[in-house]
Amino acid sequence: MPVFEVYLDGEKVAVSGLEREGILTTMLTWCRRPDDAPGPREELELAVSGLDSPSDEHLEWFRRAIEFGSEIRIRPLETGIPMPPLQRRAISPEGRRKHKEAYVRKMAAELGWDIIESEAAT
């Protein structure tokens, strides 16, 4: 099975992999928020995650705030043995629907559209 070996400052921090259909992702994210937003003003984060498509589970092998100047190395290999994920989160059908509804409402508000719900939908 394909795996991603991920190193941070020379230390192997994760080996992600899936035996079946899904997605493997290694992301480096930088974010700067407005002064009045909750949470840290600026953030730099490394995350190794994925999606096990058949079970619809989100997997996480590694997530950490890092410093500028950190060295990150990602080694994609055709075969390997992954580490077990540190976290597995399944999304229920109800949870998926809530996320979709929230997204539709946000987009409607952004576009200035009104949503008219039928009685059957409530």
C-alpha positions in Angstrom: 0.0 0.0 0.0 1.2 3.5 -0.7 2.4 5.5 2.4 3.6 9.0 3.1 6.6 9.2 5.5 6.6 12.7 7.1 9.6 14.1 8.8 9.8 17.3 10.9 13.3 18.7 11.6 14.8 15.2 10.9 12.4 13.3 13.1 9.9 10.9 11.6 6.5 12.1 12.9 4.1 10.1 10.8 3.6 7.3 8.3 0.1 7.6 6.8 -1.4 4.9 4.6 -4.6 3.2 3.5 -5.2 -0.3 2.3 -8.4 0.6 0.4 -10.0 3.6 -1.3 -9.4 7.0 0.2 -7.3 10.1 0.4 -4.0 10.8 2.1 -3.0 14.4 2.8 0.0 16.2 4.2 -0.7 19.9 4.6 1.3 22.9 5.7 -1.1 25.7 6.6 -0.4 29.3 7.6 -3.2 31.6 8.8 -3.4 35.2 10.0 -6.6 36.2 11.7 -8.1 39.6 12.4 -7.2 41.1 15.8 -10.7 40.5 17.1 -11.0 36.9 16.0 -10.8 34.1 18.6 -7.7 32.0 18.8 -4.2 32.8 18.0 -3.6 35.7 15.7 -1.1 33.8 13.5 -0.7 30.1 13.1 1.6 27.8 11.2 0.6 24.1 11.3 1.6 20.8 9.8 -1.1 18.1 9.5 -1.0 14.5 8.2 -4.5 13.2 7.7 -6.8 11.3 5.3 -10.2 9.9 4.5 -11.1 6.2 4.6 -13.8 6.4 1.9 -15.6 3.1 2.5 -16.1 3.8 6.2 -16.4 7.6 5.7 -13.9 8.2 8.5 -11.5 11.1 8.8 -8.1 9.9 10.0 -5.4 12.0 11.7 -1.8 10.8 12.1 -0.2 14.1 13.2 -1.2 17.7 13.8 1.1 20.3 15.4 1.9 24.0 15.3 5.4 24.5 14.0 7.9 27.3 13.7 9.0 29.2 10.6 12.3 27.7 9.5 11.3 24.2 10.4 12.4 21.5 7.9 9.6 19.3 6.5 10.2 16.3 4.3 7.5 14.1 2.8 8.5 10.8 1.3 5.8 9.1 -0.8 6.5 5.4 -1.1 4.7 2.8 -3.2 4.6 0.3 -0.4 5.0 0.5 3.3 3.5 0.0 6.7 1.6 2.9 8.1 1.4 4.0 11.7 -2.0 3.6 13.3 -3.9 6.9 13.1 -4.0 8.9 16.4 -7.7 9.8 15.7 -10.6 8.4 13.7 -13.7 10.4 13.3 -16.8 9.1 11.6 -19.4 11.6 10.4 -23.0 10.4 10.9 -25.6 11.0 8.1 -27.2 13.5 10.4 -23.9 15.3 10.9 -23.3 15.3 7.2 -26.7 16.8 6.6 -26.1 19.5 9.2 -22.8 20.5 7.5 -24.5 20.7 4.1 -27.4 22.8 5.4 -25.0 25.2 7.2 -23.0 25.5 3.9 -26.1 26.2 1.9 -27.3 28.8 4.4 -23.9 30.5 4.4 -23.7 30.6 0.6 -27.3 31.9 0.3 -26.5 34.7 2.8 -23.3 35.5 0.9 -25.2 35.7 -2.4 -28.2 37.6 -0.9 -30.6 34.8 -1.6 -33.6 33.9 0.5 -34.2 30.2 1.4 -37.8 29.1 1.3 -38.3 25.8 3.1 -41.2 23.5 2.4 -43.1 22.0 5.4 -41.8 18.5 4.4 -38.2 19.7 4.8 -38.6 20.7 8.4 
